[in-house]
Amino acid sequence: MLALQPTISAALPWVTERAIAAVATCYRAAGGGAARDSSPLQRRFRDIHTFAQHAAAAEGWLGNNGARLLGRPAALAY
């Protein structure tokens, strides 16, 4: 499992970016109604953008996990 940890951790920013793109596409396609607080899409839009601010999803983890895969010391990404 330790050998897979950098790969799994490095995948999280990529998955987050893909999820943001999917939600943004749906949000734009839904038109002006998606901006209302009662819209489920508006909630998803806020949720995915809030998650993207989490340290685990930060792009700095890509370089950090790359260093680990190369056997180099890795520092905190945030």
PDB file with SEQRES, HELIX, SHEET and CRYST1 records, atoms N, CA, C and O in Angstrom:
SEQRES   1 A   78  MET LEU ALA LEU GLN PRO THR ILE SER ALA ALA LEU PRO          
SEQRES   2 A   78  TRP VAL THR GLU ARG ALA ILE ALA ALA VAL ALA THR CYS          
SEQRES   3 A   78  TYR ARG ALA ALA GLY GLY GLY ALA ALA ARG ASP SER SER          
SEQRES   4 A   78  PRO LEU GLN ARG ARG PHE ARG ASP ILE HIS THR PHE ALA          
SEQRES   5 A   78  GLN HIS ALA ALA ALA ALA GLU GLY TRP LEU GLY ASN ASN          
SEQRES   6 A   78  GLY ALA ARG LEU LEU GLY ARG PRO ALA ALA LEU ALA TYR          
HELIX    1 AA1 GLN A    5  ALA A   30  1                                  26    
HELIX    2 AA2 GLY A   31  ALA A   35  5                                   5    
HELIX    3 AA3 PRO A   40  ALA A   52  1                                  13    
HELIX    4 AA4 ALA A   55  ALA A   57  5                                   3    
HELIX    5 AA5 GLY A   60  LEU A   69  1                                  10    
CRYST1    1.000    1.000    1.000  90.00  90.00  90.00 P 1           1          
ATOM      1  N   MET A   1       0.824  -1.198   0.000  1.00  0.00           N  
ATOM      2  CA  MET A   1       0.000   0.000   0.000  1.00  0.00           C  
ATOM      3  C   MET A   1       0.865   1.258   0.000  1.00  0.00           C  
ATOM      4  O   MET A   1       0.495   2.252  -0.624  1.00  0.00           O  
ATOM      5  N   LEU A   2       2.009   1.235   0.687  1.00  0.00           N  
ATOM      6  CA  LEU A   2       2.856   2.423   0.722  1.00  0.00           C  
ATOM      7  C   LEU A   2       3.345   2.819  -0.662  1.00  0.00           C  
ATOM      8  O   LEU A   2       3.514   4.005  -0.943  1.00  0.00           O  
ATOM      9  N   ALA A   3       3.573   1.848  -1.521  1.00  0.00           N  
ATOM     10  CA  ALA A   3       4.034   2.167  -2.882  1.00  0.00           C  
ATOM     11  C   ALA A   3       2.925   2.839  -3.696  1.00  0.00           C  
ATOM     12  O   ALA A   3       3.216   3.633  -4.591  1.00  0.00           O  
ATOM     13  N   LEU A   4       1.683   2.538  -3.403  1.00  0.00           N  
ATOM     14  CA  LEU A   4       0.563   3.147  -4.122  1.00  0.00           C  
ATOM     15  C   LEU A   4       0.166   4.513  -3.565  1.00  0.00           C  
ATOM     16  O   LEU A   4      -0.489   5.291  -4.258  1.00  0.00           O  
ATOM     17  N   GLN A   5       0.548   4.812  -2.337  1.00  0.00           N  
ATOM     18  CA  GLN A   5       0.104   6.049  -1.697  1.00  0.00           C  
ATOM     19  C   GLN A   5       0.413   7.304  -2.507  1.00  0.00           C  
ATOM     20  O   GLN A   5      -0.482   8.135  -2.667  1.00  0.00           O  
ATOM     21  N   PRO A   6       1.640   7.495  -3.035  1.00  0.00           N  
ATOM     22  CA  PRO A   6       1.880   8.704  -3.836  1.00  0.00           C  
ATOM     23  C   PRO A   6       1.013   8.769  -5.081  1.00  0.00           C  
ATOM     24  O   PRO A   6       0.556   9.847  -5.461  1.00  0.00           O  
ATOM     25  N   THR A   7       0.781   7.640  -5.716  1.00  0.00           N  
ATOM     26  CA  THR A   7      -0.045   7.617  -6.925  1.00  0.00           C  
ATOM     27  C   THR A   7      -1.491   7.985  -6.598  1.00  0.00           C  
ATOM     28  O   THR A   7      -2.117   8.770  -7.310  1.00  0.00           O  
ATOM     29  N   ILE A   8      -2.006   7.420  -5.533  1.00  0.00           N  
ATOM     30  CA  ILE A   8      -3.378   7.724  -5.131  1.00  0.00           C  
ATOM     31  C   ILE A   8      -3.490   9.186  -4.717  1.00  0.00           C  
ATOM     32  O   ILE A   8      -4.430   9.871  -5.119  1.00  0.00           O  
ATOM     33  N   SER A   9      -2.551   9.668  -3.926  1.00  0.00           N  
ATOM     34  CA  SER A   9      -2.581  11.066  -3.489  1.00  0.00           C  
ATOM     35  C   SER A   9      -2.452  12.020  -4.670  1.00  0.00           C  
ATOM     36  O   SER A   9      -3.107  13.062  -4.698  1.00  0.00           O  
ATOM     37  N   ALA A  10      -1.625  11.681  -5.630  1.00  0.00           N  
ATOM     38  CA  ALA A  10      -1.431  12.543  -6.800  1.00  0.00           C  
ATOM     39  C   ALA A  10      -2.676  12.565  -7.678  1.00  0.00           C  
ATOM     40  O   ALA A  10      -2.884  13.527  -8.417  1.00  0.00           O  
ATOM     41  N   ALA A  11      -3.502  11.537  -7.615  1.00  0.00           N  
ATOM     42  CA  ALA A  11      -4.709  11.487  -8.433  1.00  0.00           C  
ATOM     43  C   ALA A  11      -5.789  12.436  -7.920  1.00  0.00           C  
ATOM     44  O   ALA A  11      -6.641  12.869  -8.696  1.00  0.00           O  
ATOM     45  N   LEU A  12      -5.770  12.766  -6.637  1.00  0.00           N  
ATOM     46  CA  LEU A  12      -6.835  13.588  -6.074  1.00  0.00           C  
ATOM     47  C   LEU A  12      -6.948  14.969  -6.722  1.00  0.00           C  
ATOM     48  O   LEU A  12      -8.064  15.381  -7.035  1.00  0.00           O  
ATOM     49  N   PRO A  13      -5.854  15.707  -6.940  1.00  0.00           N  
ATOM     50  CA  PRO A  13      -6.013  17.002  -7.625  1.00  0.00           C  
ATOM     51  C   PRO A  13      -6.581  16.853  -9.040  1.00  0.00           C  
ATOM     52  O   PRO A  13      -7.382  17.679  -9.477  1.00  0.00           O  
ATOM     53  N   TRP A  14      -6.169  15.806  -9.751  1.00  0.00           N  
ATOM     54  CA  TRP A  14      -6.677  15.575 -11.105  1.00  0.00           C  
ATOM     55  C   TRP A  14      -8.176  15.272 -11.073  1.00  0.00           C  
ATOM     56  O   TRP A  14      -8.940  15.821 -11.867  1.00  0.00           O  
ATOM     57  N   VAL A  15      -8.589  14.408 -10.163  1.00  0.00           N  
ATOM     58  CA  VAL A  15     -10.008  14.071 -10.037  1.00  0.00           C  
ATOM     59  C   VAL A  15     -10.809  15.312  -9.664  1.00  0.00           C  
ATOM     60  O   VAL A  15     -11.909  15.521 -10.174  1.00  0.00           O  
ATOM     61  N   THR A  16     -10.262  16.130  -8.779  1.00  0.00           N  
ATOM     62  CA  THR A  16     -10.939  17.366  -8.377  1.00  0.00           C  
ATOM     63  C   THR A  16     -11.118  18.289  -9.565  1.00  0.00           C  
ATOM     64  O   THR A  16     -12.199  18.848  -9.750  1.00  0.00           O  
ATOM     65  N   GLU A  17     -10.087  18.463 -10.374  1.00  0.00           N  
ATOM     66  CA  GLU A  17     -10.185  19.328 -11.564  1.00  0.00           C  
ATOM     67  C   GLU A  17     -11.218  18.800 -12.551  1.00  0.00           C  
ATOM     68  O   GLU A  17     -11.964  19.583 -13.140  1.00  0.00           O  
ATOM     69  N   ARG A  18     -11.272  17.490 -12.739  1.00  0.00           N  
ATOM     70  CA  ARG A  18     -12.264  16.908 -13.646  1.00  0.00           C  
ATOM     71  C   ARG A  18     -13.668  17.102 -13.098  1.00  0.00           C  
ATOM     72  O   ARG A  18     -14.593  17.378 -13.862  1.00  0.00           O  
ATOM     73  N   ALA A  19     -13.844  16.964 -11.791  1.00  0.00           N  
ATOM     74  CA  ALA A  19     -15.160  17.166 -11.182  1.00  0.00           C  
ATOM     75  C   ALA A  19     -15.591  18.625 -11.315  1.00  0.00           C  
ATOM     76  O   ALA A  19     -16.758  18.902 -11.592  1.00  0.00           O  
ATOM     77  N   ILE A  20     -14.662  19.556 -11.121  1.00  0.00           N  
ATOM     78  CA  ILE A  20     -14.969  20.980 -11.288  1.00  0.00           C  
ATOM     79  C   ILE A  20     -15.424  21.238 -12.728  1.00  0.00           C  
ATOM     80  O   ILE A  20     -16.399  21.955 -12.953  1.00  0.00           O  
ATOM     81  N   ALA A  21     -14.727  20.663 -13.689  1.00  0.00           N  
ATOM     82  CA  ALA A  21     -15.088  20.860 -15.096  1.00  0.00           C  
ATOM     83  C   ALA A  21     -16.484  20.298 -15.383  1.00  0.00           C  
ATOM     84  O   ALA A  21     -17.268  20.929 -16.092  1.00  0.00           O  
ATOM     85  N   ALA A  22     -16.796  19.132 -14.845  1.00  0.00           N  
ATOM     86  CA  ALA A  22     -18.108  18.521 -15.084  1.00  0.00           C  
ATOM     87  C   ALA A  22     -19.224  19.361 -14.466  1.00  0.00           C  
ATOM     88  O   ALA A  22     -20.250  19.604 -15.100  1.00  0.00           O  
ATOM     89  N   VAL A  23     -19.019  19.797 -13.234  1.00  0.00           N  
ATOM     90  CA  VAL A  23     -20.040  20.608 -12.563  1.00  0.00           C  
ATOM     91  C   VAL A  23     -20.204  21.950 -13.273  1.00  0.00           C  
ATOM     92  O   VAL A  23     -21.327  22.426 -13.442  1.00  0.00           O  
ATOM     93  N   ALA A  24     -19.101  22.562 -13.687  1.00  0.00           N  
ATOM     94  CA  ALA A  24     -19.170  23.855 -14.386  1.00  0.00           C  
ATOM     95  C   ALA A  24     -19.929  23.726 -15.704  1.00  0.00           C  
ATOM     96  O   ALA A  24     -20.702  24.614 -16.063  1.00  0.00           O  
ATOM     97  N   THR A  25     -19.718  22.639 -16.417  1.00  0.00           N  
ATOM     98  CA  THR A  25     -20.434  22.408 -17.673  1.00  0.00           C  
ATOM     99  C   THR A  25     -21.934  22.292 -17.419  1.00  0.00           C  
ATOM    100  O   THR A  25     -22.734  22.899 -18.131  1.00  0.00           O  
ATOM    101  N   CYS A  26     -22.313  21.523 -16.417  1.00  0.00           N  
ATOM    102  CA  CYS A  26     -23.733  21.379 -16.081  1.00  0.00           C  
ATOM    103  C   CYS A  26     -24.319  22.706 -15.623  1.00  0.00           C  
ATOM    104  O   CYS A  26     -25.444  23.052 -15.984  1.00  0.00           O  
ATOM    105  N   TYR A  27     -23.568  23.437 -14.838  1.00  0.00           N  
ATOM    106  CA  TYR A  27     -24.020  24.731 -14.305  1.00  0.00           C  
ATOM    107  C   TYR A  27     -24.291  25.706 -15.449  1.00  0.00           C  
ATOM    108  O   TYR A  27     -25.325  26.374 -15.471  1.00  0.00           O  
ATOM    109  N   ARG A  28     -23.346  25.784 -16.408  1.00  0.00           N  
ATOM    110  CA  ARG A  28     -23.540  26.676 -17.560  1.00  0.00           C  
ATOM    111  C   ARG A  28     -24.722  26.234 -18.413  1.00  0.00           C  
ATOM    112  O   ARG A  28     -25.484  27.072 -18.892  1.00  0.00           O  
ATOM    113  N   ALA A  29     -24.881  24.945 -18.605  1.00  0.00           N  
ATOM    114  CA  ALA A  29     -25.963  24.422 -19.440  1.00  0.00           C  
ATOM    115  C   ALA A  29     -27.331  24.649 -18.806  1.00  0.00           C  
ATOM    116  O   ALA A  29     -28.337  24.712 -19.512  1.00  0.00           O  
ATOM    117  N   ALA A  30     -27.378  24.772 -17.490  1.00  0.00           N  
ATOM    118  CA  ALA A  30     -28.654  24.921 -16.799  1.00  0.00           C  
ATOM    119  C   ALA A  30     -29.231  26.329 -16.905  1.00  0.00           C  
ATOM    120  O   ALA A  30     -30.410  26.539 -16.617  1.00  0.00           O  
ATOM    121  N   GLY A  31     -28.418  27.286 -17.312  1.00  0.00           N  
ATOM    122  CA  GLY A  31     -28.920  28.654 -17.458  1.00  0.00           C  
ATOM    123  C   GLY A  31     -29.000  29.395 -16.135  1.00  0.00           C  
ATOM    124  O   GLY A  31     -28.423  28.978 -15.131  1.00  0.00           O  
ATOM    125  N   GLY A  32     -29.728  30.502 -16.157  1.00  0.00           N  
ATOM    126  CA  GLY A  32     -29.804  31.390 -15.004  1.00  0.00           C  
ATOM    127  C   GLY A  32     -30.410  30.776 -13.756  1.00  0.00           C  
ATOM    128  O   GLY A  32     -30.095  31.193 -12.641  1.00  0.00           O  
ATOM    129  N   GLY A  33     -31.273  29.794 -13.933  1.00  0.00           N  
ATOM    130  CA  GLY A  33     -31.906  29.154 -12.771  1.00  0.00           C  
ATOM    131  C   GLY A  33     -30.918  28.441 -11.869  1.00  0.00           C  
ATOM    132  O   GLY A  33     -31.197  28.230 -10.689  1.00  0.00           O  
ATOM    133  N   ALA A  34     -29.769  28.069 -12.407  1.00  0.00           N  
ATOM    134  CA  ALA A  34     -28.765  27.362 -11.608  1.00  0.00           C  
ATOM    135  C   ALA A  34     -28.169  28.249 -10.523  1.00  0.00           C  
ATOM    136  O   ALA A  34     -27.600  27.738  -9.559  1.00  0.00           O  
ATOM    137  N   ALA A  35     -28.287  29.565 -10.660  1.00  0.00           N  
ATOM    138  CA  ALA A  35     -27.710  30.485  -9.685  1.00  0.00           C  
ATOM    139  C   ALA A  35     -28.578  30.651  -8.433  1.00  0.00           C  
ATOM    140  O   ALA A  35     -28.127  31.225  -7.441  1.00  0.00           O  
ATOM    141  N   ARG A  36     -29.790  30.165  -8.471  1.00  0.00           N  
ATOM    142  CA  ARG A  36     -30.684  30.300  -7.315  1.00  0.00           C  
ATOM    143  C   ARG A  36     -30.234  29.385  -6.175  1.00  0.00           C  
ATOM    144  O   ARG A  36     -29.731  28.286  -6.411  1.00  0.00           O  
ATOM    145  N   ASP A  37     -30.415  29.841  -4.961  1.00  0.00           N  
ATOM    146  CA  ASP A  37     -30.049  29.034  -3.790  1.00  0.00           C  
ATOM    147  C   ASP A  37     -30.796  27.711  -3.741  1.00  0.00           C  
ATOM    148  O   ASP A  37     -30.292  26.736  -3.182  1.00  0.00           O  
ATOM    149  N   SER A  38     -31.974  27.665  -4.310  1.00  0.00           N  
ATOM    150  CA  SER A  38     -32.771  26.433  -4.287  1.00  0.00           C  
ATOM    151  C   SER A  38     -32.321  25.412  -5.331  1.00  0.00           C  
ATOM    152  O   SER A  38     -32.808  24.281  -5.339  1.00  0.00           O  
ATOM    153  N   SER A  39     -31.406  25.797  -6.203  1.00  0.00           N  
ATOM    154  CA  SER A  39     -30.957  24.905  -7.265  1.00  0.00           C  
ATOM    155  C   SER A  39     -29.948  23.878  -6.747  1.00  0.00           C  
ATOM    156  O   SER A  39     -28.960  24.251  -6.115  1.00  0.00           O  
ATOM    157  N   PRO A  40     -30.189  22.580  -7.008  1.00  0.00           N  
ATOM    158  CA  PRO A  40     -29.210  21.563  -6.619  1.00  0.00           C  
ATOM    159  C   PRO A  40     -27.855  21.782  -7.299  1.00  0.00           C  
ATOM    160  O   PRO A  40     -26.814  21.479  -6.717  1.00  0.00           O  
ATOM    161  N   LEU A  41     -27.865  22.305  -8.522  1.00  0.00           N  
ATOM    162  CA  LEU A  41     -26.603  22.559  -9.221  1.00  0.00           C  
ATOM    163  C   LEU A  41     -25.791  23.651  -8.536  1.00  0.00           C  
ATOM    164  O   LEU A  41     -24.562  23.596  -8.501  1.00  0.00           O  
ATOM    165  N   GLN A  42     -26.485  24.637  -7.996  1.00  0.00           N  
ATOM    166  CA  GLN A  42     -25.783  25.716  -7.314  1.00  0.00           C  
ATOM    167  C   GLN A  42     -25.054  25.160  -6.092  1.00  0.00           C  
ATOM    168  O   GLN A  42     -23.928  25.563  -5.798  1.00  0.00           O  
ATOM    169  N   ARG A  43     -25.688  24.253  -5.399  1.00  0.00           N  
ATOM    170  CA  ARG A  43     -25.076  23.619  -4.223  1.00  0.00           C  
ATOM    171  C   ARG A  43     -23.858  22.795  -4.628  1.00  0.00           C  
ATOM    172  O   ARG A  43     -22.823  22.857  -3.964  1.00  0.00           O  
ATOM    173  N   ARG A  44     -23.965  22.031  -5.698  1.00  0.00           N  
ATOM    174  CA  ARG A  44     -22.830  21.221  -6.174  1.00  0.00           C  
ATOM    175  C   ARG A  44     -21.676  22.108  -6.616  1.00  0.00           C  
ATOM    176  O   ARG A  44     -20.510  21.804  -6.363  1.00  0.00           O  
ATOM    177  N   PHE A  45     -22.017  23.213  -7.282  1.00  0.00           N  
ATOM    178  CA  PHE A  45     -21.006  24.172  -7.735  1.00  0.00           C  
ATOM    179  C   PHE A  45     -20.222  24.705  -6.530  1.00  0.00           C  
ATOM    180  O   PHE A  45     -18.991  24.739  -6.551  1.00  0.00           O  
ATOM    181  N   ARG A  46     -20.934  25.118  -5.490  1.00  0.00           N  
ATOM    182  CA  ARG A  46     -20.261  25.613  -4.281  1.00  0.00           C  
ATOM    183  C   ARG A  46     -19.472  24.513  -3.598  1.00  0.00           C  
ATOM    184  O   ARG A  46     -18.341  24.740  -3.166  1.00  0.00           O  
ATOM    185  N   ASP A  47     -20.053  23.320  -3.493  1.00  0.00           N  
ATOM    186  CA  ASP A  47     -19.378  22.221  -2.797  1.00  0.00           C  
ATOM    187  C   ASP A  47     -18.057  21.844  -3.456  1.00  0.00           C  
ATOM    188  O   ASP A  47     -17.045  21.689  -2.771  1.00  0.00           O  
ATOM    189  N   ILE A  48     -18.056  21.694  -4.786  1.00  0.00           N  
ATOM    190  CA  ILE A  48     -16.819  21.255  -5.451  1.00  0.00           C  
ATOM    191  C   ILE A  48     -15.759  22.352  -5.403  1.00  0.00           C  
ATOM    192  O   ILE A  48     -14.570  22.057  -5.287  1.00  0.00           O  
ATOM    193  N   HIS A  49     -16.176  23.610  -5.491  1.00  0.00           N  
ATOM    194  CA  HIS A  49     -15.192  24.685  -5.398  1.00  0.00           C  
ATOM    195  C   HIS A  49     -14.662  24.843  -3.970  1.00  0.00           C  
ATOM    196  O   HIS A  49     -13.505  25.215  -3.774  1.00  0.00           O  
ATOM    197  N   THR A  50     -15.491  24.566  -2.993  1.00  0.00           N  
ATOM    198  CA  THR A  50     -15.030  24.580  -1.606  1.00  0.00           C  
ATOM    199  C   THR A  50     -14.043  23.444  -1.377  1.00  0.00           C  
ATOM    200  O   THR A  50     -12.997  23.650  -0.761  1.00  0.00           O  
ATOM    201  N   PHE A  51     -14.361  22.243  -1.867  1.00  0.00           N  
ATOM    202  CA  PHE A  51     -13.435  21.121  -1.711  1.00  0.00           C  
ATOM    203  C   PHE A  51     -12.103  21.402  -2.398  1.00  0.00           C  
ATOM    204  O   PHE A  51     -11.050  21.000  -1.902  1.00  0.00           O  
ATOM    205  N   ALA A  52     -12.145  22.086  -3.527  1.00  0.00           N  
ATOM    206  CA  ALA A  52     -10.911  22.375  -4.267  1.00  0.00           C  
ATOM    207  C   ALA A  52      -9.953  23.238  -3.449  1.00  0.00           C  
ATOM    208  O   ALA A  52      -8.756  23.272  -3.734  1.00  0.00           O  
ATOM    209  N   GLN A  53     -10.466  23.935  -2.436  1.00  0.00           N  
ATOM    210  CA  GLN A  53      -9.617  24.751  -1.570  1.00  0.00           C  
ATOM    211  C   GLN A  53      -8.945  23.923  -0.473  1.00  0.00           C  
ATOM    212  O   GLN A  53      -8.069  24.422   0.234  1.00  0.00           O  
ATOM    213  N   HIS A  54      -9.348  22.678  -0.332  1.00  0.00           N  
ATOM    214  CA  HIS A  54      -8.786  21.800   0.701  1.00  0.00           C  
ATOM    215  C   HIS A  54      -7.344  21.450   0.358  1.00  0.00           C  
ATOM    216  O   HIS A  54      -7.002  21.278  -0.812  1.00  0.00           O  
ATOM    217  N   ALA A  55      -6.515  21.349   1.361  1.00  0.00           N  
ATOM    218  CA  ALA A  55      -5.092  21.062   1.149  1.00  0.00           C  
ATOM    219  C   ALA A  55      -4.861  19.758   0.397  1.00  0.00           C  
ATOM    220  O   ALA A  55      -3.912  19.659  -0.381  1.00  0.00           O  
ATOM    221  N   ALA A  56      -5.705  18.763   0.612  1.00  0.00           N  
ATOM    222  CA  ALA A  56      -5.521  17.464  -0.050  1.00  0.00           C  
ATOM    223  C   ALA A  56      -5.716  17.552  -1.551  1.00  0.00           C  
ATOM    224  O   ALA A  56      -5.209  16.710  -2.291  1.00  0.00           O  
ATOM    225  N   ALA A  57      -6.450  18.566  -2.013  1.00  0.00           N  
ATOM    226  CA  ALA A  57      -6.717  18.703  -3.446  1.00  0.00           C  
ATOM    227  C   ALA A  57      -5.815  19.744  -4.103  1.00  0.00           C  
ATOM    228  O   ALA A  57      -5.938  19.996  -5.302  1.00  0.00           O  
ATOM    229  N   ALA A  58      -4.922  20.343  -3.344  1.00  0.00           N  
ATOM    230  CA  ALA A  58      -4.069  21.408  -3.871  1.00  0.00           C  
ATOM    231  C   ALA A  58      -3.084  20.869  -4.906  1.00  0.00           C  
ATOM    232  O   ALA A  58      -2.591  19.748  -4.782  1.00  0.00           O  
ATOM    233  N   GLU A  59      -2.803  21.680  -5.925  1.00  0.00           N  
ATOM    234  CA  GLU A  59      -1.887  21.238  -6.980  1.00  0.00           C  
ATOM    235  C   GLU A  59      -0.482  20.983  -6.467  1.00  0.00           C  
ATOM    236  O   GLU A  59       0.267  20.235  -7.096  1.00  0.00           O  
ATOM    237  N   GLY A  60      -0.101  21.576  -5.351  1.00  0.00           N  
ATOM    238  CA  GLY A  60       1.225  21.339  -4.784  1.00  0.00           C  
ATOM    239  C   GLY A  60       1.488  19.878  -4.475  1.00  0.00           C  
ATOM    240  O   GLY A  60       2.636  19.438  -4.423  1.00  0.00           O  
ATOM    241  N   TRP A  61       0.418  19.134  -4.273  1.00  0.00           N  
ATOM    242  CA  TRP A  61       0.579  17.706  -3.992  1.00  0.00           C  
ATOM    243  C   TRP A  61       1.111  16.948  -5.202  1.00  0.00           C  
ATOM    244  O   TRP A  61       1.729  15.896  -5.040  1.00  0.00           O  
ATOM    245  N   LEU A  62       0.885  17.457  -6.405  1.00  0.00           N  
ATOM    246  CA  LEU A  62       1.392  16.761  -7.592  1.00  0.00           C  
ATOM    247  C   LEU A  62       2.915  16.699  -7.569  1.00  0.00           C  
ATOM    248  O   LEU A  62       3.499  15.634  -7.771  1.00  0.00           O  
ATOM    249  N   GLY A  63       3.552  17.827  -7.326  1.00  0.00           N  
ATOM    250  CA  GLY A  63       5.020  17.857  -7.249  1.00  0.00           C  
ATOM    251  C   GLY A  63       5.541  17.082  -6.070  1.00  0.00           C  
ATOM    252  O   GLY A  63       6.559  16.395  -6.163  1.00  0.00           O  
ATOM    253  N   ASN A  64       4.844  17.191  -4.962  1.00  0.00           N  
ATOM    254  CA  ASN A  64       5.246  16.485  -3.753  1.00  0.00           C  
ATOM    255  C   ASN A  64       5.218  14.976  -3.969  1.00  0.00           C  
ATOM    256  O   ASN A  64       6.147  14.271  -3.575  1.00  0.00           O  
ATOM    257  N   ASN A  65       4.169  14.489  -4.583  1.00  0.00           N  
ATOM    258  CA  ASN A  65       4.060  13.051  -4.827  1.00  0.00           C  
ATOM    259  C   ASN A  65       4.999  12.595  -5.935  1.00  0.00           C  
ATOM    260  O   ASN A  65       5.472  11.459  -5.920  1.00  0.00           O  
ATOM    261  N   GLY A  66       5.271  13.476  -6.895  1.00  0.00           N  
ATOM    262  CA  GLY A  66       6.282  13.159  -7.904  1.00  0.00           C  
ATOM    263  C   GLY A  66       7.646  12.967  -7.271  1.00  0.00           C  
ATOM    264  O   GLY A  66       8.385  12.051  -7.633  1.00  0.00           O  
ATOM    265  N   ALA A  67       7.976  13.830  -6.328  1.00  0.00           N  
ATOM    266  CA  ALA A  67       9.250  13.693  -5.618  1.00  0.00           C  
ATOM    267  C   ALA A  67       9.312  12.359  -4.879  1.00  0.00           C  
ATOM    268  O   ALA A  67      10.340  11.682  -4.892  1.00  0.00           O  
ATOM    269  N   ARG A  68       8.216  11.990  -4.243  1.00  0.00           N  
ATOM    270  CA  ARG A  68       8.177  10.699  -3.541  1.00  0.00           C  
ATOM    271  C   ARG A  68       8.380   9.533  -4.493  1.00  0.00           C  
ATOM    272  O   ARG A  68       9.102   8.585  -4.185  1.00  0.00           O  
ATOM    273  N   LEU A  69       7.736   9.611  -5.656  1.00  0.00           N  
ATOM    274  CA  LEU A  69       7.887   8.523  -6.630  1.00  0.00           C  
ATOM    275  C   LEU A  69       9.319   8.400  -7.131  1.00  0.00           C  
ATOM    276  O   LEU A  69       9.766   7.311  -7.490  1.00  0.00           O  
ATOM    277  N   LEU A  70      10.040   9.522  -7.154  1.00  0.00           N  
ATOM    278  CA  LEU A  70      11.447   9.516  -7.584  1.00  0.00           C  
ATOM    279  C   LEU A  70      12.398   9.216  -6.440  1.00  0.00           C  
ATOM    280  O   LEU A  70      13.615   9.214  -6.627  1.00  0.00           O  
ATOM    281  N   GLY A  71      11.852   8.960  -5.250  1.00  0.00           N  
ATOM    282  CA  GLY A  71      12.686   8.641  -4.101  1.00  0.00           C  
ATOM    283  C   GLY A  71      13.345   9.854  -3.480  1.00  0.00           C  
ATOM    284  O   GLY A  71      14.321   9.715  -2.742  1.00  0.00           O  
ATOM    285  N   ARG A  72      12.835  11.035  -3.761  1.00  0.00           N  
ATOM    286  CA  ARG A  72      13.396  12.267  -3.191  1.00  0.00           C  
ATOM    287  C   ARG A  72      12.561  12.677  -1.980  1.00  0.00           C  
ATOM    288  O   ARG A  72      11.400  12.289  -1.850  1.00  0.00           O  
ATOM    289  N   PRO A  73      13.168  13.466  -1.100  1.00  0.00           N  
ATOM    290  CA  PRO A  73      12.396  13.930   0.057  1.00  0.00           C  
ATOM    291  C   PRO A  73      11.230  14.815  -0.378  1.00  0.00           C  
ATOM    292  O   PRO A  73      11.341  15.597  -1.321  1.00  0.00           O  
ATOM    293  N   ALA A  74      10.137  14.677   0.313  1.00  0.00           N  
ATOM    294  CA  ALA A  74       8.950  15.468   0.002  1.00  0.00           C  
ATOM    295  C   ALA A  74       8.618  16.350   1.199  1.00  0.00           C  
ATOM    296  O   ALA A  74       8.640  15.908   2.348  1.00  0.00           O  
ATOM    297  N   ALA A  75       8.314  17.599   0.901  1.00  0.00           N  
ATOM    298  CA  ALA A  75       7.917  18.550   1.957  1.00  0.00           C  
ATOM    299  C   ALA A  75       6.402  18.696   1.934  1.00  0.00           C  
ATOM    300  O   ALA A  75       5.733  18.203   1.026  1.00  0.00           O  
ATOM    301  N   LEU A  76       5.879  19.366   2.928  1.00  0.00           N  
ATOM    302  CA  LEU A  76       4.454  19.636   2.938  1.00  0.00           C  
ATOM    303  C   LEU A  76       4.100  20.503   1.741  1.00  0.00           C  
ATOM    304  O   LEU A  76       4.842  21.422   1.395  1.00  0.00           O  
ATOM    305  N   ALA A  77       2.984  20.218   1.114  1.00  0.00           N  
ATOM    306  CA  ALA A  77       2.590  20.939  -0.103  1.00  0.00           C  
ATOM    307  C   ALA A  77       1.842  22.229   0.210  1.00  0.00           C  
ATOM    308  O   ALA A  77       1.522  22.988  -0.706  1.00  0.00           O  
ATOM    309  N   TYR A  78       1.561  22.487   1.458  1.00  0.00           N  
ATOM    310  CA  TYR A  78       0.832  23.708   1.802  1.00  0.00           C  
ATOM    311  C   TYR A  78       1.546  24.461   2.877  1.00  0.00           C  
ATOM    312  O   TYR A  78       1.082  25.519   3.301  1.00  0.00           O  
TER     313      TYR A  78                                                      
END                                                                             
